Amino acid sequence: MKTPKGTIAIENNDNRIRLRWSCESKRYCLALGLPHTSVNMKVAEQKARQIELDILSGNFDPTLNKYRIKQVAVIASPEVVKPSQELLLPIWDKWVESLCLPTRTLCSHYARIRRYIEKADPLATDASWYEAVESLSPSIWNSSLIYLVSCLNWAISEKIISDNPFSKLKRRKVLKNQVKPFNHEEVRAIVNAFRNNLYCPKSSAYKHSFYADYIEFLFLTGVRPSEAIGLQRQHVDFTRNEIVISSVLARGDQGQTASKHRVRKETKTGSIRFLTMTARLTEMLAIRCRNLNPEDLVFTSPNGNAIDDKNFTTRQWKVVLAGLGIEYRKPYTTRHTLASMALEANMPITSVAYLLGHSDTTMIMQTYGHVINRPSLPDFS
């Protein structure tokens, strides 16, 4: 179906029909909410034709309300108003379909929340099942509630239901986790243990020392593990003496950590930052980058693939910390360590925010406020 700017595509999306097209340099997606059948395909073709004519005649409705399939509502008598019997799961599926999200996004929060709904199989007017969920942390419970509220608000706008029970639920109190970075002695002990294969089981196929540079790099730069895992030779500029952090090797759509599933994408905040190398970083990376091609990874697993951070944590990181008698903290704590040490050394907050890839100092103040300008108790003695 041709339009002045392209084609109206009629697609089968999980056995549901949707339309995609462009108009005035903007992309549109309309989920018709109809099963993919031969009869409904004719309805879709009529809708596509209607949109085409409206575009050509200048009567196109960019809100798309004009082109949605109208649901026939059964109006109860004023004396007897029947409660809605709409199930939540079909409404959730229609709402998610209307968002036209990429597969990677669908497989994250949306898929997880759908599993909760599918297990409870509640009516759309019933929020008690979610209120009773105790297996989720307060932060995840709150974030999932935001999605459910949005879904039901959409259902109200579509006149599927008349009330949003989830909007009445109170958010759960989230206890802020105290950031506990490693101290200088612990950092030295950890790096030394990796370099010298301390606490490495004799049966281990790969020695701790293989990951020594990777661990020291995390401590020295404060980058996210996914940023270090994704660092390529072309991101290390010895002429300008800087490291460019512009992308990551993120986990797969289902959270897989293996190399074949990892996806290269922009950094978490979408920013690009340039880190000036210290003498130690220059020395270490000069050796690692020797004979590497521009797109080769700087840090790899022993078999030359991207580092599997889950395997690394289980087989290397936990073993070393346990051997040293150091309280367990995730490898991500190397990032907190760099930030805390920089603040304790009186580095400006704006500079620390830049090193960590934040656009402003809000996150720094929230996370490391206890380190910044901490007053001493008055000495009344």
SETORTI-202242 format. One line per field, with one value per residue (C-alpha): residue number from 1; residue in three letters; x, y, z. Coordinates in nm, 3 decimals, always signed. Layout:
<rs>
seq	(NUM_...)
type	(Ala_...)
X	(X_...)
Y	(Y_...)
Z	(Z_...)
</rs>
This chain:
<rs>
seq	(1_2_3_4_5_6_7_8_9_10_11_12_13_14_15_16_17_18_19_20_21_22_23_24_25_26_27_28_29_30_31_32_33_34_35_36_37_38_39_40_41_42_43_44_45_46_47_48_49_50_51_52_53_54_55_56_57_58_59_60_61_62_63_64_65_66_67_68_69_70_71_72_73_74_75_76_77_78_79_80_81_82_83_84_85_86_87_88_89_90_91_92_93_94_95_96_97_98_99_100_101_102_103_104_105_106_107_108_109_110_111_112_113_114_115_116_117_118_119_120_121_122_123_124_125_126_127_128_129_130_131_132_133_134_135_136_137_138_139_140_141_142_143_144_145_146_147_148_149_150_151_152_153_154_155_156_157_158_159_160_161_162_163_164_165_166_167_168_169_170_171_172_173_174_175_176_177_178_179_180_181_182_183_184_185_186_187_188_189_190_191_192_193_194_195_196_197_198_199_200_201_202_203_204_205_206_207_208_209_210_211_212_213_214_215_216_217_218_219_220_221_222_223_224_225_226_227_228_229_230_231_232_233_234_235_236_237_238_239_240_241_242_243_244_245_246_247_248_249_250_251_252_253_254_255_256_257_258_259_260_261_262_263_264_265_266_267_268_269_270_271_272_273_274_275_276_277_278_279_280_281_282_283_284_285_286_287_288_289_290_291_292_293_294_295_296_297_298_299_300_301_302_303_304_305_306_307_308_309_310_311_312_313_314_315_316_317_318_319_320_321_322_323_324_325_326_327_328_329_330_331_332_333_334_335_336_337_338_339_340_341_342_343_344_345_346_347_348_349_350_351_352_353_354_355_356_357_358_359_360_361_362_363_364_365_366_367_368_369_370_371_372_373_374_375_376_377_378_379_380_381)
type	(Met_Lys_Thr_Pro_Lys_Gly_Thr_Ile_Ala_Ile_Glu_Asn_Asn_Asp_Asn_Arg_Ile_Arg_Leu_Arg_Trp_Ser_Cys_Glu_Ser_Lys_Arg_Tyr_Cys_Leu_Ala_Leu_Gly_Leu_Pro_His_Thr_Ser_Val_Asn_Met_Lys_Val_Ala_Glu_Gln_Lys_Ala_Arg_Gln_Ile_Glu_Leu_Asp_Ile_Leu_Ser_Gly_Asn_Phe_Asp_Pro_Thr_Leu_Asn_Lys_Tyr_Arg_Ile_Lys_Gln_Val_Ala_Val_Ile_Ala_Ser_Pro_Glu_Val_Val_Lys_Pro_Ser_Gln_Glu_Leu_Leu_Leu_Pro_Ile_Trp_Asp_Lys_Trp_Val_Glu_Ser_Leu_Cys_Leu_Pro_Thr_Arg_Thr_Leu_Cys_Ser_His_Tyr_Ala_Arg_Ile_Arg_Arg_Tyr_Ile_Glu_Lys_Ala_Asp_Pro_Leu_Ala_Thr_Asp_Ala_Ser_Trp_Tyr_Glu_Ala_Val_Glu_Ser_Leu_Ser_Pro_Ser_Ile_Trp_Asn_Ser_Ser_Leu_Ile_Tyr_Leu_Val_Ser_Cys_Leu_Asn_Trp_Ala_Ile_Ser_Glu_Lys_Ile_Ile_Ser_Asp_Asn_Pro_Phe_Ser_Lys_Leu_Lys_Arg_Arg_Lys_Val_Leu_Lys_Asn_Gln_Val_Lys_Pro_Phe_Asn_His_Glu_Glu_Val_Arg_Ala_Ile_Val_Asn_Ala_Phe_Arg_Asn_Asn_Leu_Tyr_Cys_Pro_Lys_Ser_Ser_Ala_Tyr_Lys_His_Ser_Phe_Tyr_Ala_Asp_Tyr_Ile_Glu_Phe_Leu_Phe_Leu_Thr_Gly_Val_Arg_Pro_Ser_Glu_Ala_Ile_Gly_Leu_Gln_Arg_Gln_His_Val_Asp_Phe_Thr_Arg_Asn_Glu_Ile_Val_Ile_Ser_Ser_Val_Leu_Ala_Arg_Gly_Asp_Gln_Gly_Gln_Thr_Ala_Ser_Lys_His_Arg_Val_Arg_Lys_Glu_Thr_Lys_Thr_Gly_Ser_Ile_Arg_Phe_Leu_Thr_Met_Thr_Ala_Arg_Leu_Thr_Glu_Met_Leu_Ala_Ile_Arg_Cys_Arg_Asn_Leu_Asn_Pro_Glu_Asp_Leu_Val_Phe_Thr_Ser_Pro_Asn_Gly_Asn_Ala_Ile_Asp_Asp_Lys_Asn_Phe_Thr_Thr_Arg_Gln_Trp_Lys_Val_Val_Leu_Ala_Gly_Leu_Gly_Ile_Glu_Tyr_Arg_Lys_Pro_Tyr_Thr_Thr_Arg_His_Thr_Leu_Ala_Ser_Met_Ala_Leu_Glu_Ala_Asn_Met_Pro_Ile_Thr_Ser_Val_Ala_Tyr_Leu_Leu_Gly_His_Ser_Asp_Thr_Thr_Met_Ile_Met_Gln_Thr_Tyr_Gly_His_Val_Ile_Asn_Arg_Pro_Ser_Leu_Pro_Asp_Phe_Ser)
X	(+0.000_+0.188_+0.191_+0.372_+0.649_+0.661_+0.452_+0.179_+0.291_+0.039_+0.227_+0.163_+0.297_+0.255_-0.061_-0.202_-0.234_-0.061_+0.013_+0.340_+0.407_+0.577_+0.423_+0.598_+0.925_+0.754_+0.706_+0.369_+0.260_-0.102_-0.195_-0.546_-0.604_-0.730_-0.619_-0.432_-0.709_-0.807_-1.121_-0.934_-0.668_-0.940_-1.031_-0.664_-0.645_-0.946_-0.780_-0.459_-0.658_-0.835_-0.501_-0.358_-0.651_-0.636_-0.265_-0.321_-0.615_-0.447_-0.692_-0.449_-0.508_-0.163_-0.324_-0.442_-0.769_-0.959_-0.816_-0.849_-1.092_-1.391_-1.498_-1.872_-1.966_-2.265_-2.438_-2.599_-2.929_-2.898_-3.035_-2.779_-2.418_-2.218_-1.855_-1.598_-1.501_-1.203_-0.893_-0.570_-0.346_-0.518_-0.521_-0.150_-0.073_-0.273_-0.104_+0.245_+0.162_+0.048_+0.390_+0.565_+0.876_+1.191_+1.239_+1.524_+1.304_+1.011_+1.229_+1.319_+1.070_+0.768_+0.826_+0.894_+0.575_+0.374_+0.485_+0.352_+0.017_-0.003_+0.059_-0.209_-0.452_-0.650_-0.930_-0.823_-1.019_-0.832_-0.502_-0.506_-0.295_-0.009_-0.042_+0.012_+0.338_+0.620_+0.890_+1.000_+1.232_+1.059_+1.243_+1.141_+0.787_+0.761_+0.907_+0.676_+0.379_+0.459_+0.420_+0.090_-0.049_+0.046_-0.116_-0.447_-0.447_-0.418_-0.706_-0.920_-0.836_-0.938_-1.265_-1.187_-1.225_-1.340_-1.110_-0.742_-0.704_-0.324_-0.313_-0.447_-0.163_+0.100_+0.465_+0.676_+0.953_+1.294_+1.581_+1.884_+2.179_+2.494_+2.775_+3.077_+3.379_+3.706_+3.981_+4.337_+4.470_+4.191_+4.248_+4.619_+4.549_+4.290_+4.509_+4.810_+4.608_+4.502_+4.853_+5.010_+4.734_+4.674_+4.390_+4.363_+4.247_+4.491_+4.204_+4.122_+4.158_+4.236_+4.454_+4.345_+4.635_+4.464_+4.213_+4.461_+4.475_+4.095_+4.052_+4.320_+4.163_+3.826_+3.985_+4.193_+3.915_+3.585_+3.417_+3.123_+3.218_+3.019_+3.221_+3.550_+3.429_+3.336_+3.653_+3.814_+4.169_+4.040_+3.913_+4.266_+4.453_+4.819_+4.885_+4.634_+4.697_+4.327_+4.066_+3.732_+3.429_+3.157_+2.987_+2.933_+2.894_+2.562_+2.401_+2.166_+1.790_+1.729_+2.013_+2.264_+2.628_+2.797_+2.993_+2.764_+2.462_+2.617_+2.500_+2.708_+2.518_+2.570_+2.667_+2.402_+2.358_+2.421_+2.727_+3.080_+3.364_+3.741_+3.960_+4.317_+4.546_+4.771_+5.127_+5.018_+4.727_+4.954_+5.206_+4.948_+4.745_+5.054_+5.131_+4.771_+4.708_+5.021_+4.934_+4.559_+4.340_+4.119_+3.801_+3.966_+3.863_+4.128_+4.012_+3.894_+3.831_+4.112_+3.953_+3.955_+3.584_+3.415_+3.437_+3.138_+3.093_+2.880_+3.140_+3.416_+3.236_+3.170_+3.502_+3.749_+3.620_+3.440_+3.731_+3.985_+3.775_+3.701_+4.069_+4.164_+3.891_+3.745_+3.371_+3.201_+3.098_+3.015_+3.281_+3.072_+3.203_+3.530_+3.338_+3.223_+3.580_+3.722_+3.449_+3.493_+3.871_+3.843_+3.604_+3.819_+4.110_+3.898_+3.841_+3.555_+3.214_+3.163_+3.488_+3.387_+3.048_+3.225_+3.460_+3.160_+2.966_+2.688_+2.548_+2.514_+2.608_+2.268_+2.366_+2.699_+2.529_+2.272_+2.521_+2.831_+2.687_+2.828_+3.179_+3.137_+3.224_+3.144_+3.165_+3.341_+3.168_+3.241_+3.489_+3.326_+3.604)
Y	(+0.000_+0.306_+0.642_+0.962_+0.862_+0.486_+0.174_+0.072_-0.270_-0.521_-0.745_-1.062_-0.993_-1.301_-1.390_-1.038_-0.786_-0.450_-0.175_+0.014_+0.317_+0.657_+0.998_+1.337_+1.173_+1.016_+0.643_+0.505_+0.167_+0.069_-0.257_-0.347_-0.598_-0.857_-1.220_-1.292_-1.451_-1.416_-1.223_-0.985_-0.933_-0.780_-0.548_-0.452_-0.383_-0.151_+0.034_+0.067_+0.204_+0.454_+0.576_+0.607_+0.817_+1.041_+1.103_+1.190_+1.419_+1.591_+1.446_+1.212_+1.182_+1.160_+1.048_+0.733_+0.736_+0.758_+0.426_+0.208_-0.082_+0.016_-0.242_-0.292_-0.233_-0.398_-0.139_-0.275_-0.141_+0.146_-0.077_-0.355_-0.260_-0.580_-0.579_-0.610_-0.970_-0.872_-1.076_-0.882_-1.100_-1.023_-0.653_-0.666_-0.836_-0.576_-0.289_-0.427_-0.490_-0.129_-0.009_-0.173_-0.246_-0.418_-0.785_-0.712_-0.475_-0.717_-0.989_-0.783_-0.624_-0.687_-1.063_-1.089_-0.905_-1.110_-1.426_-1.286_-1.209_-1.545_-1.731_-1.541_-1.510_-1.227_-1.003_-0.657_-0.508_-0.715_-0.588_-0.797_-1.072_-0.827_-0.667_-1.014_-1.077_-1.110_-1.271_-0.944_-0.688_-0.355_-0.178_-0.438_-0.449_-0.071_-0.061_-0.340_-0.155_+0.144_-0.079_-0.222_+0.125_+0.237_-0.072_-0.018_+0.356_+0.259_+0.014_+0.295_+0.520_+0.234_+0.198_-0.165_-0.100_+0.196_+0.183_+0.128_-0.069_-0.060_+0.319_+0.284_+0.061_+0.224_+0.197_-0.021_+0.130_+0.071_+0.046_+0.211_-0.026_+0.114_+0.133_-0.043_+0.004_-0.181_+0.001_+0.050_-0.260_-0.478_-0.350_-0.431_-0.775_-0.862_-0.755_-0.934_-1.254_-1.252_-1.178_-1.456_-1.717_-1.726_-1.954_-2.094_-2.460_-2.704_-2.853_-2.515_-2.515_-2.143_-1.952_-1.638_-1.449_-1.456_-1.202_-0.990_-0.710_-0.707_-0.669_-0.402_-0.214_-0.211_-0.071_+0.191_+0.324_+0.266_+0.160_-0.077_-0.444_-0.450_-0.150_-0.324_-0.648_-0.459_-0.247_-0.279_-0.201_+0.095_+0.251_+0.282_+0.581_+0.586_+0.902_+1.101_+0.886_+0.819_+0.545_+0.602_+0.449_+0.457_+0.114_-0.203_-0.573_-0.626_-0.953_-1.123_-1.072_-1.341_-1.224_-1.468_-1.391_-1.621_-1.452_-1.566_-1.403_-1.069_-0.756_-0.445_-0.127_+0.223_+0.282_+0.276_+0.654_+0.685_+0.901_+0.885_+0.970_+0.999_+0.873_+0.999_+0.704_+0.689_+0.561_+0.220_+0.197_+0.296_+0.032_-0.244_-0.165_-0.127_-0.492_-0.610_-0.418_-0.545_-0.723_-0.664_-0.556_-0.245_-0.446_-0.708_-0.713_-0.593_-0.832_-1.183_-1.522_-1.782_-1.918_-1.574_-1.494_-1.214_-1.260_-1.438_-1.226_-1.486_-1.759_-1.517_-1.416_-1.776_-1.938_-1.654_-1.354_-1.537_-1.779_-1.499_-1.294_-1.603_-1.697_-1.347_-1.339_-1.023_-0.965_-1.056_-0.772_-0.787_-0.699_-0.385_-0.260_-0.180_+0.114_+0.234_+0.198_+0.429_+0.688_+0.682_+0.710_+1.000_+1.187_+1.117_+1.267_+1.585_+1.545_+1.779_+1.609_+1.714_+1.541_+1.219_+1.231_+1.258_+0.969_+0.749_+0.859_+1.056_+1.370_+1.551_+1.507_+1.382_+1.015_+1.098_+1.293_+1.020_+0.733_+0.887_+1.172_+1.017_+1.068_+1.427_+1.702_+1.475_+1.683_+1.561_+1.531_+1.823_+1.742_+1.861_+1.715)
Z	(+0.000_-0.127_+0.052_-0.043_+0.200_+0.166_+0.215_+0.459_+0.571_+0.705_+0.950_+1.145_+1.495_+1.718_+1.526_+1.568_+1.287_+1.293_+1.038_+0.991_+0.772_+0.750_+0.697_+0.696_+0.810_+1.112_+1.168_+1.277_+1.411_+1.469_+1.641_+1.524_+1.804_+1.556_+1.517_+1.194_+0.981_+0.618_+0.712_+0.942_+0.675_+0.454_+0.740_+0.771_+0.397_+0.427_+0.716_+0.516_+0.222_+0.451_+0.591_+0.240_+0.120_+0.428_+0.372_+0.005_+0.086_+0.380_+0.635_+0.813_+1.188_+1.358_+1.686_+1.497_+1.694_+1.368_+1.247_+1.555_+1.552_+1.761_+2.016_+2.048_+2.411_+2.575_+2.790_+3.101_+3.227_+3.478_+3.753_+3.714_+3.641_+3.595_+3.703_+3.426_+3.351_+3.136_+3.215_+3.266_+3.046_+2.709_+2.799_+2.884_+2.550_+2.355_+2.536_+2.480_+2.114_+2.076_+2.194_+1.896_+2.102_+1.972_+2.066_+2.305_+2.509_+2.511_+2.660_+2.965_+3.206_+2.986_+2.962_+3.336_+3.433_+3.185_+3.365_+3.692_+3.530_+3.353_+3.679_+3.873_+3.577_+3.745_+3.626_+3.515_+3.803_+4.063_+4.202_+4.519_+4.360_+4.299_+4.640_+4.789_+4.597_+4.850_+4.636_+4.473_+4.622_+4.698_+4.414_+4.152_+4.294_+4.256_+3.906_+3.788_+3.936_+3.714_+3.406_+3.533_+3.604_+3.251_+3.101_+3.281_+3.203_+2.837_+2.879_+3.024_+2.728_+2.497_+2.694_+2.776_+3.149_+3.355_+3.659_+3.733_+4.059_+4.041_+4.067_+4.421_+4.543_+4.762_+4.668_+4.895_+5.101_+4.950_+5.194_+5.042_+5.025_+5.174_+4.922_+5.071_+4.845_+4.886_+5.075_+4.950_+5.128_+4.988_+4.635_+4.654_+4.800_+4.532_+4.240_+4.390_+4.439_+4.074_+3.948_+4.153_+4.116_+4.491_+4.603_+4.251_+4.266_+4.112_+3.914_+3.760_+3.382_+3.379_+3.624_+3.806_+3.649_+3.311_+3.447_+3.646_+3.387_+3.358_+3.735_+3.767_+3.475_+3.655_+3.972_+3.786_+3.560_+3.745_+3.421_+3.425_+3.372_+3.047_+2.924_+3.003_+2.845_+2.528_+2.506_+2.162_+2.049_+1.848_+2.173_+2.314_+2.169_+2.270_+2.066_+2.270_+2.578_+2.631_+2.646_+2.471_+2.646_+2.381_+2.385_+2.585_+2.523_+2.701_+2.799_+2.552_+2.527_+2.788_+3.013_+2.863_+2.941_+2.687_+2.409_+2.126_+2.289_+2.381_+2.202_+2.132_+2.210_+2.350_+2.711_+2.983_+2.976_+2.601_+2.665_+2.528_+2.764_+2.730_+3.013_+3.030_+3.098_+3.402_+3.361_+3.490_+3.243_+2.954_+3.053_+3.093_+2.779_+2.561_+2.628_+2.588_+2.267_+2.098_+1.769_+1.812_+1.520_+1.566_+1.638_+1.862_+2.227_+2.472_+2.746_+2.659_+2.813_+2.785_+2.467_+2.303_+2.341_+2.532_+2.908_+3.061_+3.373_+3.553_+3.510_+3.604_+3.923_+4.027_+3.934_+3.987_+4.180_+4.464_+4.507_+4.548_+4.791_+5.001_+5.008_+5.121_+5.384_+5.229_+5.261_+4.932_+4.703_+4.335_+4.073_+4.008_+4.345_+4.169_+4.020_+4.361_+4.485_+4.221_+4.285_+4.662_+4.642_+4.397_+4.628_+4.934_+4.740_+4.701_+4.326_+4.221_+4.213_+3.851_+3.754_+3.929_+3.755_+3.419_+3.492_+3.575_+3.268_+3.441_+3.279_+3.614_+3.980_+4.102_+4.112_+4.275_+4.553_+4.612_+4.613_+4.767_+4.971_+5.288_+5.150_+5.028_+5.277_+5.571_+5.891_+6.204_+6.539_+6.772_+7.045_+7.369_+7.581)
</rs>
